[in-house]
């Protein structure tokens, strides 16, 4: 099998950040993630209990 002999593996990683555009841009810049590597940005609702995390963005990107 020609396809089985070729290992062409792409890996996806993720980061999370506060759900603001400023925090998202800062995290992307900090990790060196360019727009062409972004797979998806998901909005995650916050947990509204004492000291729970607020709304977040989850970013999936190609390594």
Secondary structure, DSSP 8 states (H G I E B T S, - for coil): -HHHH------EEEEEEESSHHHHHHHHHHHT--GGGEEEEEEE----STT----EEEEEEE-
